[in-house]
């Protein structure tokens, strides 16, 4: 792994809030749930048009307005129980709320 | 988008696995806390020679409208109290999950009233004669309402298919002896493992042969082999599927799940399968937990002298749950991890050097299973000194009965919610190659599932003793 690459969780092109997922995946709620554990924070990359893990890395990483996100991610991941979601909030939700 | 999804407060929802806070911010964990709270309260009351049967009310058999009217009038206070408890508790929990109470409350009123109507129809003395099986009826009513009428999107807040079904499964654990899980669990894992690997392989390789991209074929394969929509979404994220592909997998899973929710009980009935075998077949070949439970519960309720189907409703539910939950659902994290590893080493070697993280096995683990096992363990331990006669005389009416009644309500909320949230016009188109690849797996799945459930392991499932 190239350590310099940014995590998707802290990237402005990454969206994993419920609104974005429900908008992109119609019918998900019929026999699934946007809040289920199996989703594990996966989200959509608007740059590459893929659905991927929040912990993926990318050379086109573009930090969100909250640069502390990446640092907190690394810190909490190293403590062994995952990432604090607050740092990964999208700056603007797709519905404009 | 002409109409927003207004059910979740954007930005207030947990975005990624977030340590201990997950315990109070995810629906999986809340199904565990609520389910176990019910079990503990039921047990505390039971040891004090009391129970909450008063509030765990449901319509009983009726033959004429006057009988029904007097039954409902007599129990009106109990229904009002039950509704109030459900409303307060579920509104509180769903608000913590990010749903707005002002949207959840009217939606839940609709779900509760319709569930009551389904219960009433199912309790009619002629219901079996007219095939009015409550789970299928609930699903059918929901489908008609959501597709024939334009229900406001805000009502989606109360159509929590997965939350209700997870809560119901945790409560189901309380009536399933832990010894049974230990005894039949390995058989369930073996049977489900065989069918899952085979189904995934057929869908994946057929898809590749038809020219589908590897991540897309894997997403379809997981949807057909593991746990439906949940698996498709989990694997899509793990293998970096294109964003257009998960909606196609969702459409195919939901389409075949709805076909099978009606077809599998019907075919099982024609073949006169014992209830336990029917439940096992449904658990092996249905795709989604909620749809499969609707089918298994429907088939189990057919058991009896009228239809000539041997076994009991609890056998069908037990065999279904063992195969679906223990045999398939719990392995989703492993599937995602393995496919992520294959993805980064075989499918996208030129990418950025990402590597799969073993932690995702836990992140993706369906935590409600912990509640299911804990509830089973708790009750099994608590009643270990009772003889069978004492169990039937004291434990069944005092402890198991009220829990079962609340469980049935939770399942009915879920079955209705499936129909109410399945708006066929909103689904992505899924024709051509993806359809044929997925359907090839469906055919293999249903045939091999039947052979294993009836011929190979049939004696286990037919003689299950929950």
Interface residues (C-beta under 8 A of the other chain):
Chain A: X1 X2 X5 X9 X16 X17 X18 X19 X22 X23 X24 X25 X26 X27 X28 X29 X30 X31 X32 X33 X34 X35 X36 X37 X38 X39 X40 X41 X42 X43 X44 X45 X49 X50 X51 X52 X53 X54 X55 X56 X57 X58 X59 X76 X77 X79 X80 X81 X82 X83 X84 X85 X86 X88 X89 X90 X93 X94 X95 X97
Chain B: X1 X4 X5 X6 X8 X9 X10 X11 X13 X14 X15 X16 X17 X18 X19 X20 X21 X22 X26 X27 X28 X97 X98 X156 X159 X160 X161 X162 X163 X227 X228 X229 X230 X231 X233 X234 X236 X237 X238 X240 X241 X242 X243 X244 X245 X246 X247 X250 X251 X253 X254 X257 X287 X288 X290 X291 X332 X333 X336 X340 X352 X353 X354 X355 X357 X359 X360 X363 X364 X365 X366 X367 X418 X421 X422 X423 X426 X427 X428
